[in-house]
Amino acid sequence: MTAIKKTSTIQENKALTFQQCPVTYLMERIGGYWKPIILFNLLSGPKRYSEIRKSMPSITEKVLIQQLKQLEADSLLTREAKPVVPPYVTYSLTEAGWRLREVLVAMATWSIEDGHRKGVYWEGNIADIPDARVQAS
């Protein structure tokens, strides 16, 4: 990943924006299309790379790897590689990642309700989302 120049104009603008609106901090961490979906999928517990990939069939491998690395760099998930052949890598939410549960559930709930109003239906059930107090290790 390319290092971020701390003195750039865009970084100064982001700092000023954060002073006006704290949501910008969150958007720096989980903004974009795929990051919230990855985090939402990890609410059910640790997953192997292949499980994450399977739950998000339209994401490319390159983008998934980039997003996982960024979420790891922002301390929202951890990557654990076991020294076996073939490689066994699992991803799980950190404490900070778990604290986003209410935000992610609120986003999912809003999406389901708004989707219903527009005739778009989710095939899952929001009640199936595991309780954050029961963190898988």
N, C-alpha and C positions, 0 to 999 in steps of 0.2 A: 504494500500500500504506500501511496505517496504521503510524505510528511506534510502536515499543514503548517503553513507559514503563519506564526502567531501575530505578526505585525501587519498582516495584509489589511487592506481596506475592508474587505468582506468580513474578516474576523472582528474588526472594530465595530462594524455595523451590526453584526450579530450580538455583540456584547451590549451595545446600546439598545437594541431591540429587546433583549432579555430583561433589561431594566424596566422596560415599559410593559412587557408581557411575558410572564414566566413559562407559558406554553412553548415558547421558542426553545427552551432547554430540552423539553421532552421531544419536540420535533427533531432536534439535532440527533437525538439518540434512536428514536424509533420511526422517524419520518420515512416516507417512501411507501411503495406498494407492498413489498414483501416482508419487511421486518415485523410488522404487527402480526402477520399471518404465521410467521415462524414462531414468534413468542406465544401466540394463541395455541398453536399445536403442541408446544412444550408444557402447557398447563397440565396436561394429563400425565406428565412425568418424563424422565429421561428417554431419549430416543436415539437410535443409531442414525447415521447419515442417510442410509437407504430408506428408513422409515419416514424421515422428514421429506425426502425426495418423492416418495410414493404418495404422500399426503398432499403434495403440491405438484401435480404432473405437468403443469404449464410453465414452470420456472426452468430456466436453463441451468445446467450444472455450474457454469461460470458464475452466473448471478447468485445462485444459492451459496456457493463457496464464499463469494465476496461478502454477502450479507451476514453469513455466519461469522466470518472473521471480524466484521465491523461490530456485531453484537458482542462478540467476545472481547474486543478491544474496549468497548464501552462498559464492560463488566456486567452485562445483562444475562450472559450465559457462559457456561464453562464447557470446554472441550476436554474429554478424557480419552486418551489413546492408550490401549492396552498392548503391551509388547508381545503380541502373538501373530502367527501367520495363519490365515490372512489377517490384516490389520482389523482391529475392533475399536471403533471410535464411537463414543456416545456424547450427546449434547444434553445439558440440563440447565435449568434456570438457576441463577444465583439468587441471593437474598434480594438484591435490587430488582431482578427480573420478576420474582414472586410478588414484590410490592406493586407491580404493574397489573396484577390480576384484576383488580376492580376496574381499572381503565379499560382493559381488554374486554372484560365481560360487559361493561357499559357500551362499548363500541358494538359488540356482537348483538346485544339486546336491541339497541337502536336500529341496527341493520335489519334484524329479523322483523321488527315492528314496522319499519318504514317499507321494507320489501313487501310485506303482506298488504299494506295499503296500495302498493303499486302492482300487485299481482305476481310478485316474485317470491317463491317459497324456498326456504332452506330445508334440506332433507334431514338434518339433525335435530337435536333437542337441546336447548340451552341448559336444561336441568342435568344433562350429561357431563357438563364441565365440572371437573373435580374441585373439591374444596381446597383452597390454598393452604389451609392449616395442616393438611395432610400432605406434606411435601415428600416426594420420593427422593431418595438419596442415591 
